[in-house]
Amino acid sequence: MVKNLSDGLLSPTQRRCRRSARRFWTRFAEATPIFGGTARYFAAAAIALLTALAQAQAQAQREAPDGLVPEPRLMLELEGCPTLPACLSILDAVVPARDCGCTKGAGKAIADKLRRFGEPAKQDLLRRAAGTHPGWRNLAGDILSYWRAWFPSDVPALRAALQLHHGGWIARPLAEIKTAEAIQALVEDLAAIGAASQTGWALVKIGPEVLPYLLPVLADEKHWNAVNVIGSMGKEAFVVAPDWASLAASTDNPKNMRLAALRGLAAMKDGAQAQGTELRILLRSPDSEIRAQAFETLLALRDPSVVATVAENCHPSRTAFHTTLDRTAARTAAEFRLQLQLRYCYMDVAAFGEHARPVGHHLLGFLASADGEEVAQGVTTLGFIGYDAAIPRIEQLLRSPDWRIVYAAARSLGWLGAPSSLPDLERVASGHWLPEVREQALVAADALKGSEQRLARPPSSEGRGLFSIGGGYFGVLRSLPPCGSQQWEWNGIRFSPPSSSTRAPSLLLGPGALVGTNMGEFGGDLTWQPINGQEQTLIKDNVIAIEPSDRGAIVLFGLAHMGVARGYAVRVSKRDDGGWSLSEIARLPSHADALASIGSNLFAAWSENRVVVFSDKEILGLAKMHRKIVSPT
C-alpha cells in the first residue's frame, strides 16, 4: 500500500486530488479486469504527474508560514520545558491556525520530546486531535502517529479523531492496537476515504485479521475499497481463499455474501488460483449476477476454464487512424466497461500465457486490423502465448510501414523461436529508419542464433512495456536531448522548425478549406468546409498542422496527455468521384509537435526531439541534428 503523500507535505486539496486520481484509476483497473493492465499503466502515469506536482508544491510550502518546522530552537525549547502545560504552551504559540495538511517532519520530533510526560501527554493530544482547532487537530494526529504506546481503551478517542480527519495519520495507532473495535473503526473510515490513505495503509499493516471485517464491505456497492486493500495485502490474504471459495460456491449462503467472497478472491488474482476448480460450477449458476462475477473472478485468477470464452469474444474493434470510445453511446457504466473489455481483450488473453495457446487462432483477425496499434498488440499477444501457427503472417509484418508493428513482429518472432525469419530480421536490423526497431530486430536475430534458439519471454504479461510500444511513459523509445541549434539536416537540406501558431490549422483547397481543431485531451477533428455545401468530418483526432502537397494536403495528428503519446501524418486528397482519400503515410515515434515542408513533396515532422522526414508516400528517415561549429579564437 502506498502511503498518503501527507508525509510529503501535501496540502489537503492536493491530498484530495491525489486520492481521487488514485481511487479513479485503481477502481477503473479493478472493476475492469480485462482492461486492468492498461489502466495500471495510466494510473502510474497519472500518479507520477501528481507526485511531481506534490514535490513542487512541497518546495513552495517550505517557504510558506503554514507548516510547523522542527527547527533546532523549537526542539531545544521543548526539550527544556519542565512540565507538559509548559511544553504545550510553546506549541500553542507556533501551531498553524488552519489544517494545512503539512507538518514538515515535526510530528516525530515533537513526539520524541513529549513522550517523557507519558499517558497525560497522550490523552491531552487525543483531545486536541478531536478538538475544534484545525491546526492542532492536524499536528496532534501527526504527533500521535509516532507515539507507540497504545491500549484498547484508546480506541473511542482515536475513532472520534479519525471521523474528523478521514484517512489521516491517526489511523496508524489503530493499526497498532489491532482489536476488533480498532479494526472496525478503520473499516468504517475506509468507506469514507478509500484505500489510498493512511486508513488503507493501516488495514494492510494489520494483515489477515481484517479480512472477516472486509467481507461485508465487499458486498457493498463501494466494494472496490476492500478490493484494493486485499490486493495490496498480497500473499497474506491467501489464507482465507479456501473458506471464501466455499462460501461463494454454496447456495445456502446469502447472495450478497457469495458475491462478496467472489470479489475478494478476484482481488487475490492468481494467488487464489487453486480455488478455481471449486468456482467453475458457478459459471452455470441460474443467477446472472453470480455467473457474471464468477466469470470475472475466474478471469482474475487466470483459470483456464474461461480463456476460450475470452478469446472467442476478442475481435479487432477499431478503424483506421485514432478512434476514442464514445462514452455517451453507453447508457450505463456497465455498458462502457463492456466497450473497454472488448477493445482491450487481448490483454487478458495474454495474461493466461501458454494456457491460451490452443485458442490463439481467435486472435488472427488482429493482424489484419486497420489500426496499427491493434495489429502490434495482436502480434505481441500471439508471440507471448507461443502461437507458432502465426509465424508466417507475423513475418510478413516485418515489412509494415508502421514501426510499432515491425517492433512487435521482431520481438514476437524471437519469442516464438522462428529461424525462418532470420533473413528478414537481419534486414530490419541493418536498414530500418528507427534505431530502437533496429536494436530489437538484432536482439531477436541474435537470440535465434544462440544456444536457446529463441528470445526469452517476460515471466508476466503485466510487465512494463509489453503492450506499451509507442511513445509515452512506458514506451520503448529512448529519451533524446533537445537540439541546441534548432537546426536539422536531410540530404544537404538544412531546416528549422516552423514558428508556432495559436490559429486553428487550415488550408484552402479548391472550392473549400480543410480545417483542423485541437482541444487536447478533449479531442479534435479534421473537417472539409466547402464554400457551397455541408461541412464534412474526415477524421476525428487532434490536428497539429496542415501542409499542402502535390495531391492535396498532409495533415499531422497527435496528442500528448497523461502517459498517452501519439503522432501520425495522413495524406488527404479529393477523389474523382468527389469523395476523400485518406492514407496514413508516417507513424511518428511519439507525439506530434510540428510539421514543415522542406522540399518538393518533402516534409519533416517533429516528434519528441526527433525529426522524421517523409514524402507523400512513405517515411524516408530521421533528420540529423545540425551542430554549430565553433571556430577557434
N, C-alpha and C positions, 0 to 999 in steps of 0.2 A: 504494500500500500504506500503510495506516495503521500507524504505529509503535506499539510497546508503550507503554502508559502507565507503564512503569517510569520513563520520563523525567518523568512527572508524579507521582512519589513514591508509587507503589502498593506495598503490601506484597506478598510472594509469594502469600499467599492471595487478595488482591484481583486480582493479575495472573492467577492461575489461573482465578478466577471469570470475569473479563472475557474471557479467551481461550476458555474453554469456551462462553460465550454466543455469542461471535463465530463460533466454529467451528460451533456448532449451527445458527445462522441462515444462515451462508454455505453450509454443507453442505446445509441444507434447500432454499435457493434454487437452488443449482447442481444438486443431484440431482433437482430437480423443476422443469424449465424452465417448465411451464405455470403453476406457482404462483410462479415466481421473483419477479415484481414485488411481489406482496403480501408474500412473505417478506422482501424487502428493506425494505418499509415497517416491518414488525415488527422487523426487525433494527435499523433506525435508532432505533426507539423503545427497544428493549432496551439498545442501546449508549449511548444518551443518558442513560438512567437510571443505568447503571453508571458512566458518566463523572461524573455529578453526585455519585454516591456516592464515587467516587475523589477528587474535589475536596474533599468534606467530610472524608474520611479524611486527605487530604494536609494540610489545615488543622490537624487534630488532631496529626498527626505533627510539625508544626513545633514543637510544644511538648513532644514526646517526646524522650528521650535516645538513641533507637536509631539515628538517622541522623547522618551526618557533615556538618556545615555548614561551607561555605567562609568561616569568619569571618576578618575582616581580620588578627586576631592570628595565627591559624594560617598564613595566607598569608605574612605577614611572616617568621615563623619558617622556613618552607620556602624563602623567597627568600634568607634569610641563612645557612642551613646550608651548611657548606663542602664536605661530602662526601656521597656517596649513602647510606652507612650512617647518617650523622647525620640526614639527611632522613627516612629510613625509620624511624628510632627515634622521631622526632617523631610520625609517623603511627601507629606501634605503640601509642603512648600514648592515642590518641583513636579508633582504629578500633573500631567496634562488635564485640562478641563474636559476634553472630549475623548471618546474612544477612537483613537486614530488607527487602531489595528497594528501598532508597532511599538515595540519597547526597546529595540536596538540592542538586544542582548542583556538588558538589565535584569530580567527575571531570575536567572540562575545566580547572578552575582548577589542580588539582594536576598535571595533565599539563603544563601550561604551565611549572610550576616545576621539574619533574623532567626535562624533555626535554633540559636542558643537560648531563645526565650521559650522554646518548647510548645506545648499544647495551647497556652493562651494566645501565642502569636498566630498559630494556625487558625484558631477559632475566630480571631479578630479579622484575619484575612478572608476567611469564608464569608463573614458578614459583609465585608466590603465587595466581595465578588458577586454577591446577590443584592447589592445596595443600589442606590439611585444615582451615584456619581459615576458617569460613563468612563472617565479616565481611570478612576480607582478600580472599577469593575474589570477593565482590561488588564491593568497592571497586576491586580491581585490574582487573577486567573493565571497569568504568566508565572508569577512567583510560586503559586501553589503547584504548578505542573512540575516543579523541581523539588517539592517538599520531602517526599519519600517517607512519610510516617503517617499511614492511613489506617482507619479502622472501619468496620461495618457501620458503626454509629454515625460516621461522617456522610453516609450516602444521601440522606434527605437534604442536607445543606448543599452538597455537590450537585444534586439533581436540580435544586432551585436555581443555582448559578448557571447551570447548563441551559436551562429553559430561557434564561435571559440572553444567552450568548451561544446559540446553536452551533455545534461543531467547533467550539473554542477549546483553548488549552485545558480547561477544567475537566475535559473528558479523560485526560491521562490518569489522574488519580483514580477514577473509577476502574480503569484497566488494572490498576494495582490491587484494588480491593477484591474484585472478581466474585463477589457474592451474587446470588440470584437477583437481589434488588439493584445492585450496581449494573449488572448486565441488562436488566430490564430498562433502567434509566437510559442506557446507551442506545438500546434498540428503539425506544420511543423517540429519541433525538434523531436517529437515523432517518426516520420518516420525514423529519422537518428539514434536514440539511443534506442528506445524501452521503454516499460513501467517500467522496473526495474531500475529507475533512478529518479533523482530529478525532471525531467520533468514529468514523470508519477505521482509522488507524488503531484506535483503542480496541475495537472489536476484533480486528485481525490479530492484535497482540495477545489478547486473551486466548484465542485459539478455539479448538473444537468445543469447548464448554458453551460457546454462544450458539452453536448450531441448532439445538432444540428451540431456542428463543427466536431464531430466524425463520423457522418453518411457517409460523403464522404470517410473517411478513411476505414470504414467498407466495402466499395465497392471495395477497392484496394486489390491487392494480399497480401499485408502486413497487412491484417485486424486484425491479432491477437494482434497487438499493442493496437488497440482501444478496442478489446475484453477484454484484461487484465485490462485496465483502468475501463471499465464498471463493470467488475466482482469485482474489488476492491472497487468500489463506493458503492456496497451493495444496501440497500433499497432506497437510494436517487435516484438511476437510474430508479426506477419503475414508476416514474411519467410520462415517455414518452411511457411506454409499450402500452397503448391503441392506441396511434397515430401511433406507429411503426407497430402494428399488422394490422391496417387499410391500411397503406402504402404497407405492404407486400401482403395483400390479394387482392388489387385492380390491375387488369390487365391494368388499364390506366396508371400506373406508369412505368418508365423505369426499365428494368430487373435488372440492376446493383444496383439500389436503393432498389428494393424489396429484393434482396439477402442481401444487407447491413442491412436492417431492421431485417431480419430473424437472421442474425448473432448477431446483438445487443440484440435481445430478448433471444437468446441462452445464451449469456453471463450473463443474469439476472437469468438464471436457474429457479427454481421453484418459484421465486419471480414474474415471469410473467405467472404463471400457468393459471390465469384467461383468458388469451388471447388464450389458446389452442383451445377452441371451434371455434374461428374465423379462426384459421390457418389450421384446419383439412382438409378443402376443397382443400388445396394446395397439398395434397398427391395424388390428381387425376389430377394435372396440366399436360398439354401436354408438358411442358418444363422439360426436365430431370434434369437440374441444380436446378430449383425451387423445383421439387419433392424431390431431394436428400437433399437440405438444409432445406426444411420444415420438413423432417423426423428427421434430426439431431436436429433441433430446438425443435420439439415436444418431442424428447428424452431428451434433456436437461431440458425441462420444466416438465418432468415426466408426460406427458399427457397420460392417459390410452389408448388412441386410437392406440398407437404404441407398447404397451407391448407385444401383441400377436405376432407381426412380429419379435420383438427381440427374444422372447422365441423360436419361431418356427425355427429360424436360429441359435440357440445356441446349439452346439454339442461339445462333447469332441474332442479335436484335437491332443492330444499328445500320444506318445507311452511310453513304459516302460523306466525308467531312465530319465535323463535330456535331453531335446532337445531345441535348440535355433531356433529362427526364421531365416530363410535364407534370408538375405537382398538382396543378389544377384539374388534370384529367382524372386523377384518382379521387373517388368520392370519399374514401376513408383512409386513415393512416395504414390500415392493413393492406389496402389495395396498392398504396405507394410502396410499402415494404415488399409486396409481391413483385412489383416492377423491378425493384433493386435486386431481388433474388434471381429473377430471370436474366437480368443483364449480366450479373457477375457470378453466375452459377458455376463457371469453370473453376473458380477458386475453391469451391467445396469439392469438386471432383478431384482436383489436385491434392486436397488435404487427405484423401484416402490412400495416396501413394500407389504402390503396386496393386493394392486391392481393387483399384479402378481400372487396371489394365484390360480385363475382359469386356469392359463397356466403352473402351476408347473409341470404337467406331462411331458412337453417337456424336463425337466432337469434331469429326472430319469436316463438317459444314463450316466450322470457324475458319478453315484455311481458304475458303472462297468468299469470306465476308468482304463487303465494300469498304469497311473501316479497318485501317491498318493496325490500330491498336488492338482491335479484336482478333485480327489474324495473329499478331505477335503473342497474345495471351493464349490462344488456342494452341499454337506451336509449343509454347512453354509448357502447357498442361500435358500435351501428348508426350513430350520428351520426359517430363518429370515422372509420369506414371509408367514409362517404359513401353509405350505402344509402338512396337517395331514396325507394324504394317504401315505406319505413316511415313516411313523414311523416304520413299521415292518422292512423295509430294512435298515434304519438307526440303529436300534437296533442290527442288525447282525454285523454292522461295529464296534461295541464296542469290538469285538474280533480281529480286524485287527492288524497285526504286526507293522503297521506304526503308531507311536504315534500321528502324526498330524491328522490322520483320527479319532482316538479314541477321541482326544481332541475335534475336531469339532462335532463328534457324540454326546458326552456327553452334550456339550453346546446346540446343536440344540434340543435334546430331552427335555432339560429343557425349552427352548423357546416354544416348541410345547405342553408342559404340558402332557407328556406321562407317566402315572402312571405304565403302564405295564413294563416300562424299569427300575423300581426301583431296582430289584434284580441285574441286570447286572451293573447298575451304582454303587451300593454298592460294587460289586465285584471289579470293576475298582478302586474305591476309596480306597480299602484296599490292593490291590495287584499289581497295575501297577508299572513298574520299574522307571517311570519318575515322580518326585514329582508334577510338575505342572499339569500333567494329573490327578493324584490322587485328587488334590485340586479342579480341575474343575468338576470332577465327583461328589465329595462330595457337592460342591455348588449346582449343578443341583439336586442331590437327596434331599438335604435339602429344596430346593425351591418346589419340587414336594410334599413334606410332609407339607409344610407351608400353610398358610391361602389362598394364591392366587393360589396354586397348579400349579405353573409354574414359570419359571425364567423370569424376566423382560427383554425384548429385548431392545437393544440400540435404541434411537429415530431416528437414521440415519444410513444408510449402509456405510457412508463415514467416520465413526469414526475410530480412531486409533485402529488397531489390529483386526478388524472384518475379514479381509481377509489375514492378516499377522500373521500366526500362528507360522511358523518356526522361525529359527534364523534370526538375523539381527536387524536393528534399531527398528523396530516396532513389533517384535515378542513377544511371551508370556513368554519367559524364563527369569528368574531372573539372574542377573549378579552374578557370584561367584568369590571369590578371588582366586588367584593362590595358588598352593600347595607349601609352602616354602621348604619342604623337597624333593620335586620332586620324591616322592615315594608313591606308592599306594598298596592297598591290596585287594585280592579277594580270599575268602575261604582258607586263610592261605598262599597264594602265594603273595610274595612281589615283586614288579617290578618297573622299572623306564622307562621313555620314551626313545625311540631309539635315537641314535645320528643323528643329521640332516645330510643330504647329498644333494649336488648340482647335483648329477648324475640323469639322467632320470631313473625312476624306471623300472626294468626289471626282468624277471625270466625265466631261461632256463626250458623248459617243453618238454621233449621228443625230437622230430625232429624239434625243433624250439624254439622261445622265445616269451613271452608276453612282449611287450614294451609299456610304458606309456609316454605321453608327457603332459606338464603343462605350458601353456603360459598365465596363469592368466585370465584377462578379455577377452583375445583373444581366449580362448578355449584350447582344448587339445583332446587327444584320446587314446584309448587302441587298440593296433594292434597286430595281430598274424603274426610273421615273420618267416615262415618256412625256413629250410635250403635249401630245394628244393621246389619251388612253388612261388605263387604270394602272396604278402602281403595282409592281410585282416583286415579291420577296424571292431572292435567288438562293441565298444561304443564310441560315440563322447562326451567326457567331460574330465575335468582336472583330471589327475591321480595323487594322492598324494603318494601312496605306494602300493607295491605288496608283499604278503607273500604266501609261499607255504602252501597247505592244503592236506588232505588225498586224495581228489578227483580232485585236480588241483591247483587252486590259489584263494586267497581272495584279491580283488582289492579295494582299498579305493579311492573314488572320492570326489571332492568338490571344493568350491570356496567361498572366502570372498572378496567382492568388492562392494563399493558404496551402502551399505544397503542390498546387497544380501548375504545370508549365507546358504550354503547347504553342506551336507556331508552324504555319504552313502557307505556301503560296499556291494560288489557283489561277489557271488560265481561263478567262471568261471571254466568250465570243458569241456573236449572233450567228445562228444557222440560217440557211437559205429559206427554211420553212417558217422563219420568224421566231423560233424557239431559241433557247440558250444552250451553249455547250460549256460545261463546267468540268475542268480536269485538274486534279492536283498534280503539280509538277515539281514541288520541292517540299519535303518534310524537314523542318529545321531541327537542330539538335535540342533546342529548348524553346523558351517563349520567344515571340517575335517582338523586336524592338523598333526596327525601321526598315525602309525599302528605298532603293535608289536605282535609277537606270544609269549604267556606267559605260554603255556602248550600244552598237546596233543590235537590238534584240538581246541585250546582255544586262543582267540585273544582279544586284547584291542585296542580301537581307542580313541584318544584324540580329544575332541571337546569343545573348549572354556572353559577350566578349568574343564571339566567333562571327565571322562573316562568310556566308555561303553565297557562292557565285553560281548562277544558273541561267539557262536560256528559257525560251517559252516551251521547251520540251522536256528538259531534264537538268539535274544538278551537274555542274562541271567540276566543282571542287571548293576548297576553302582558300580564301584570300590570305596572303601573308601580311603580317603587321609591318609597316614601314618604320624603321628605326632611324631617328635622326642621327646623322654623322656629325660629331663634334670635332671641328678642326683644331689641331694643336695651336696653342697661343705662342 
